[in-house]
Amino acid sequence: MKNSMILAGALLAASLTGCIAVTGVHDEDAVRTNTDLAVRVCGGEANVKEVTEDGYRCQSNP
């Protein structure tokens, strides 16, 4: 069961790779929810720096 959770987390992270950095994946639902919220709040995928189970960070504007 633990291996399937690790695999599921890796697949989720891989599906988001290239657009948004995802770290600390243990709760896939939390990451999915935070990713949706981050994209809306930050103004698009390109403006999201990182998503975690606890929240997200937007790219800082220079």
C-alpha atoms as a printed R data frame, in Angstrom:
   type eleno elety resid chain resno      x      y       z
1  ATOM     1    CA   MET     A     1  0.000  0.000   0.000
2  ATOM     2    CA   LYS     A     2  2.832  2.393   0.859
3  ATOM     3    CA   ASN     A     3  4.477  1.710  -2.508
4  ATOM     4    CA   SER     A     4  1.251  2.470  -4.354
5  ATOM     5    CA   MET     A     5  0.953  5.778  -2.490
6  ATOM     6    CA   ILE     A     6  4.518  6.675  -3.411
7  ATOM     7    CA   LEU     A     7  3.847  5.743  -7.029
8  ATOM     8    CA   ALA     A     8  0.629  7.767  -7.089
9  ATOM     9    CA   GLY     A     9  2.448 10.765  -5.626
10 ATOM    10    CA   ALA     A    10  5.233 10.428  -8.169
11 ATOM    11    CA   LEU     A    11  2.720 10.229 -11.013
12 ATOM    12    CA   LEU     A    12  0.938 13.325  -9.753
13 ATOM    13    CA   ALA     A    13  4.211 15.182  -9.459
14 ATOM    14    CA   ALA     A    14  5.264 14.054 -12.941
15 ATOM    15    CA   SER     A    15  1.968 15.211 -14.417
16 ATOM    16    CA   LEU     A    16  2.578 18.686 -13.020
17 ATOM    17    CA   THR     A    17  6.279 18.829 -13.896
18 ATOM    18    CA   GLY     A    18  7.290 21.561 -16.293
19 ATOM    19    CA   CYS     A    19  4.667 24.002 -15.152
20 ATOM    20    CA   ILE     A    20  4.554 23.908 -11.378
21 ATOM    21    CA   ALA     A    21  7.035 22.594  -8.825
22 ATOM    22    CA   VAL     A    22  5.376 20.155  -6.441
23 ATOM    23    CA   THR     A    23  7.027 19.122  -3.174
24 ATOM    24    CA   GLY     A    24  6.149 16.955  -0.202
25 ATOM    25    CA   VAL     A    25  3.406 14.874  -1.813
26 ATOM    26    CA   HIS     A    26  1.680 12.749   0.802
27 ATOM    27    CA   ASP     A    27 -1.863 14.082   0.448
28 ATOM    28    CA   GLU     A    28 -2.727 14.127  -3.253
29 ATOM    29    CA   ASP     A    29 -6.116 15.773  -2.711
30 ATOM    30    CA   ALA     A    30 -4.526 18.679  -0.827
31 ATOM    31    CA   VAL     A    31 -1.926 19.163  -3.569
32 ATOM    32    CA   ARG     A    32 -4.604 19.034  -6.265
33 ATOM    33    CA   THR     A    33 -6.747 21.586  -4.412
34 ATOM    34    CA   ASN     A    34 -3.781 23.872  -3.742
35 ATOM    35    CA   THR     A    35 -2.689 23.632  -7.376
36 ATOM    36    CA   ASP     A    36 -6.121 24.722  -8.617
37 ATOM    37    CA   LEU     A    37 -6.159 27.572  -6.113
38 ATOM    38    CA   ALA     A    38 -2.604 28.634  -6.945
39 ATOM    39    CA   VAL     A    39 -3.320 28.816 -10.677
40 ATOM    40    CA   ARG     A    40 -6.355 31.029 -10.037
41 ATOM    41    CA   VAL     A    41 -4.759 33.284  -7.413
42 ATOM    42    CA   CYS     A    42 -1.340 33.638  -9.069
43 ATOM    43    CA   GLY     A    43 -2.833 34.379 -12.474
44 ATOM    44    CA   GLY     A    44 -1.929 31.223 -14.400
45 ATOM    45    CA   GLU     A    45  0.426 28.259 -14.293
46 ATOM    46    CA   ALA     A    46  3.442 30.321 -15.363
47 ATOM    47    CA   ASN     A    47  3.073 32.469 -12.232
48 ATOM    48    CA   VAL     A    48  3.043 29.552  -9.746
49 ATOM    49    CA   LYS     A    49  6.426 28.876  -8.155
50 ATOM    50    CA   GLU     A    50  5.635 25.914  -5.906
51 ATOM    51    CA   VAL     A    51  2.723 23.868  -4.580
52 ATOM    52    CA   THR     A    52  2.799 21.804  -1.380
53 ATOM    53    CA   GLU     A    53  0.245 20.048   0.780
54 ATOM    54    CA   ASP     A    54  0.179 23.133   2.999
55 ATOM    55    CA   GLY     A    55 -0.211 25.801   0.333
56 ATOM    56    CA   TYR     A    56  1.491 27.425  -2.635
57 ATOM    57    CA   ARG     A    57  3.839 30.243  -3.623
58 ATOM    58    CA   CYS     A    58  3.492 32.570  -6.586
59 ATOM    59    CA   GLN     A    59  6.466 33.714  -8.669
60 ATOM    60    CA   SER     A    60  7.745 37.057  -7.483
61 ATOM    61    CA   ASN     A    61  7.630 39.781 -10.101
62 ATOM    62    CA   PRO     A    62 11.000 41.461 -10.768
